Amino acid sequence: MTDETQSSVANPLDPIQALKSPPNVPDIERAAHPQNTVLDEDSAVTKAEKLERHSDQHDFPEPEAKRIKVEHSIDEKANADSATRSERRKGVAPIKQEYLVYPAGSERARGGAPQDDDAAKGAAHEPSGKGSDNRGKRKEKSRGQNTSRSFGSSKDEVGLCSSRMMRPEFSPDECQYGEQCRYEHDLRKYLKDWKREDLTTFGGICPIWKTNGRCNVGWKCRFVGSHMVEREAEGGRKELILSDNPDSTDSPKPEVKSTSSGTVNDVSVQTRNDLTKRKFKTPRSDAYNQWLNIQSQTPEGQKDYQASKGDPNLEDDVDVQKQDKEDNRARYISPPMLPSEKRSIYFGPETPVLAPLTTQGNLPFRRLCVNLGAQLTYSEMAMSLPLIQGQKSEWALMRAHEIEATPPSSSPSPVVQSYDKARDLKFGAQIAANKPWQAVKTAEILTTLCPHLRLIDLNCGCPIDLVYRTGAGSALLDSQAKLEKIVRGMNTVSNDVPVTVKIRMGTKDNRPTALKLVERLVYGGEEAQVDGRGGSGVAAITLHGRSRQQRYTKSADWEYIADCAALIKRFNEKGDELADTVREADPRTQPAGGKVYFIGNGDCYSHVDYQGHLLEARVDSVMVARGALIKPWVFEEIEKGQYLDKSATERLALVEQFVRYGLETWGSDEMGVGTTRRFLLEWLSFAYRYVPVGIMEHLPPKLQDRPPAWRGRNDLETLLGSDNYKDWIKISEMFLGPAHNKFRFEPKHKSNSYEIEAEG
């Protein structure tokens, strides 16, 4: 397809930029690989991932996938005999001989280790070879089955009109569309002809009705037979009605104002419409952004802008900058307001953190992790512009369960001064922005509409190409002046909600910039120090010990994380020395208590990893990402300080719990069941990689290790460890019944983009 015949689509992350639409796919190809549709309900980041995988606009060519290399032994028999108690081989999970499908040391065992699931992710940022000249040449399309992912559809052949959904058969609400309505009005016809048969799982009883006493999808529920009765109405007619459950097992709820579904931070349709029509008032951010525009016109503001763009001429202009420094100070105009004093937060050894995870970091999974011991959670990364525009898919990411709106269950020991646990929460929101005005406005909107936020975290580490190209995510690592400006602005308008950032080591391998960035955020840039403004006011910094180019390849660099932690420690000690002196900074411009917390992130897969990072890197806490996806009970291990050899039955019970939470979140109708199945399969695409500690030859397990083919201690354990996505669908059918005939699932590991962007 030529460029002239290829249409353009709007960039979901920046509508001003146009992108080439995915090429037309023949109908037969669509039927074979239906992974080519961008869904309306997808968040902006998910849409960006789909466009990135399906387009031919990648910066760098795709190299061959890296494979784990195992040295060949001269004597194969001797190698096999010694495999039972062999030394641990790098990159290969050490499984006991009796659980291997193929004998240790055999050729099939060597080739059995799965492909490095992040090779393609890292490859997307590999520069082309030296001397190559691609000018005037069209970039080769990135290949792979996962060019774009959709999941078909899960809905009734003909839907039931909403005016009938919750009403008795003979007394429906009036339909505003009347005879023009395209949905079914005859309840019995809908139940007989259009609705799929009831599910028999969970004993045929609706789990929502059983727990809450009422099902919120009414007649559309796939378990409707458990909460419908036929009664005799006037005239002897039989009428179908919905029944409540007087024996519901609804447990005492926390003292949090939530919706009937147990969620908080729900934003009404009317409010989102006001955002879309620009009727929602944001006086603080409007005033601050106006001040930013004035500041950008000053000579120093122009230099900050050039510095954010990486202007090399500024490096030769040091003398001029020194001469103009006093003049620029005189021109400086104070912002229209000062930040409010922030609510105190706490990160410590007692508070393991669940990372923001794109797609997998959904509400049911976070709820599951909280039940297993996660003390702090984050939303999936949301883009600031769609939030400002009131997009439903983006605001759905801000919803949290009421259990996340309660204080962490653990208390700091010893007691931390100024920290009030009763005012703390578990749930924080993470956003991405490429312009200061967007981040500032989003911060005010979030703190106004979402009363249950622990903090607002700015993502400065997302490696997705479409995010990076707009100047958001990890692109901010190379625009440190702009990043500092964004954090100061967010801190100014966020009321009492603290602002934090999540960063990577840098954008390129072997060129880390995080240490310099951390110093700038906690101490402030040169001009801020001269003006007496001090640091940016950031309350906490999370560092992922990899670069953008590295993605998830190789191991996280915890030595570098330790260097940054030492800098933060010196800052906090210096703040203690200045306390109660005339040199102490205005507390409104500083994090609560004058302390900046520092959290490390990367390759935490067990309580051994967690405690080791706390002791060796001296971080305040550790954020867990992929390790939680593979075994969510890692938080339970951290709490108990020991390995937990979960049986296959116990692991299946966690799957059942996730399904229950999913149905409560997305509904028990056909669409809700399909959505729950989709996200369950996404989670199982990671959970299958868990190797039970009881069959491992060496501990601790390592996140980057890939196992050779193995069999479990029973058939269920073998099924849960299968890398065949058809087995994952089989597991989902244990709780959700047969999939809809139009439902599709293409696992990410079937493409060159297997790993999620667990970077939020």
LINZI-V735141 format. One record per pair of residues at least 4 apart in sequence whose C-alpha atoms are under 6 Angstrom apart, sorted by the first residue. I is the first residue (numbers start at 1). J is the second residue. Records with the same first field share a line. If there is no record, write none. Layout:
I: J ; J
This chain:
7: 21
8: 19 ; 20 ; 21
9: 18 ; 19 ; 21
10: 15 ; 18
11: 15 ; 17 ; 18 ; 19
12: 44
22: 54 ; 55
29: 33
30: 34
35: 148 ; 149 ; 150
36: 148 ; 149
37: 150
41: 393
42: 46 ; 393
43: 393 ; 394
48: 52
50: 148
51: 55
53: 147 ; 148
54: 147 ; 148
56: 141
60: 124 ; 127
62: 123
65: 119
66: 119
67: 115 ; 116
79: 105
80: 104 ; 105
82: 86
83: 104
84: 97
91: 705
92: 705 ; 706 ; 707
93: 705 ; 706 ; 707
94: 696 ; 697 ; 698
95: 695 ; 696 ; 697
96: 695 ; 696 ; 697
99: 710 ; 711
100: 710
101: 709 ; 710
102: 109
108: 112
112: 708 ; 709
113: 706 ; 707 ; 708
117: 754
118: 552 ; 553 ; 755
119: 123
120: 752 ; 753
121: 753
122: 549 ; 550 ; 551
125: 549
144: 751 ; 752
145: 751
146: 751
151: 743 ; 744 ; 745
152: 742 ; 743 ; 744
153: 742 ; 743
154: 670 ; 671 ; 674 ; 740
155: 670 ; 671
156: 195
157: 194
158: 194
159: 183
160: 183 ; 184
161: 183 ; 184 ; 185
163: 173 ; 175
164: 172
165: 218 ; 219
166: 218
167: 172
168: 241
169: 239 ; 240
177: 181
189: 193
190: 194 ; 195
191: 195
198: 222 ; 223
199: 204 ; 222 ; 223
200: 204
201: 735
205: 226
206: 223
208: 212 ; 215 ; 664
209: 213 ; 214 ; 215
210: 248
211: 248 ; 249 ; 250
212: 248 ; 250
213: 244 ; 245 ; 248
214: 244
217: 221
219: 224
220: 669
221: 668 ; 669
222: 668 ; 669
227: 242 ; 243
228: 241 ; 242 ; 243
229: 240 ; 241
230: 239 ; 240
231: 238 ; 239
232: 236 ; 237 ; 238
233: 237 ; 238
258: 262 ; 263 ; 264
259: 263
262: 401 ; 402
263: 400 ; 401 ; 402
264: 399 ; 400 ; 402
265: 399 ; 450
266: 399
272: 390
274: 278 ; 279 ; 280
275: 280 ; 389 ; 390
276: 389 ; 390
284: 493
285: 289 ; 440 ; 441
289: 437
295: 301
296: 301 ; 302
297: 301
303: 307
306: 311
307: 311
308: 479 ; 481 ; 482
321: 325
338: 492
339: 492 ; 588
340: 495 ; 496 ; 588
341: 496 ; 588
342: 496 ; 497 ; 498 ; 592
343: 496
344: 419 ; 592
347: 351 ; 620 ; 621
348: 620 ; 621
349: 621
351: 375
352: 374 ; 375 ; 622
353: 376 ; 623
354: 377 ; 623 ; 624
355: 623 ; 624 ; 625
356: 378 ; 379 ; 380 ; 760
357: 361 ; 380 ; 758 ; 760
358: 380 ; 757 ; 758
361: 380
364: 661 ; 662
369: 374 ; 632
370: 374
372: 633 ; 636
373: 635 ; 636
374: 635
375: 408
376: 426
377: 426 ; 427
378: 427 ; 428 ; 429
379: 429 ; 430
381: 430 ; 431 ; 760
382: 394 ; 431
383: 431 ; 432
384: 432 ; 433 ; 442
386: 391
387: 391 ; 394
404: 426 ; 427
405: 425 ; 426 ; 452
406: 425
407: 424 ; 425 ; 426
408: 426
425: 454
427: 453 ; 454
428: 453 ; 454 ; 455 ; 456
429: 456
430: 456 ; 457 ; 458
431: 458 ; 459
432: 458 ; 459
433: 439 ; 472
434: 471 ; 472
436: 486
440: 489 ; 490
443: 490 ; 494
444: 493 ; 494
446: 450
455: 497 ; 498 ; 499
456: 499
457: 499 ; 500 ; 501
458: 501
459: 473 ; 502
460: 473 ; 474 ; 476 ; 502 ; 503
461: 473 ; 474 ; 503 ; 504
462: 473 ; 474 ; 759
463: 474 ; 548
465: 469
467: 472
468: 472 ; 473 ; 475
471: 475
472: 476
487: 491
488: 536
490: 494
491: 499
499: 538 ; 539
500: 538 ; 539 ; 540 ; 541
501: 541
502: 541 ; 542 ; 543
503: 543
504: 543 ; 544 ; 546 ; 547
505: 512 ; 514 ; 545 ; 546 ; 547
506: 512 ; 513 ; 514 ; 547
507: 547 ; 548 ; 549
508: 547 ; 549
509: 547
514: 518
515: 564
519: 523
520: 524 ; 525
521: 535 ; 536
522: 535
523: 534 ; 535
524: 528 ; 529 ; 534 ; 535 ; 536
528: 533 ; 534
529: 533 ; 534
537: 589 ; 590 ; 591
539: 591 ; 596
540: 596 ; 597 ; 598
541: 598
542: 598 ; 599 ; 600
543: 600 ; 601
544: 601 ; 602
545: 556 ; 557 ; 602
546: 556
556: 602
562: 617
565: 619
572: 595
578: 584
579: 584
590: 594
598: 619 ; 620
599: 619 ; 620 ; 621 ; 622
600: 622
601: 622 ; 623
603: 703
604: 609 ; 624 ; 627
605: 627 ; 703
606: 634
607: 637 ; 638 ; 641
608: 612
612: 616
613: 617
614: 618 ; 619
628: 632
629: 686
630: 686 ; 687 ; 690
637: 641 ; 642 ; 643
645: 693
646: 650
648: 717
658: 662
662: 666 ; 676
663: 667 ; 668
666: 672
667: 672
668: 672 ; 673
684: 688
688: 720 ; 721
711: 718
712: 717 ; 718
732: 736
733: 737 ; 738
748: 754
749: 754
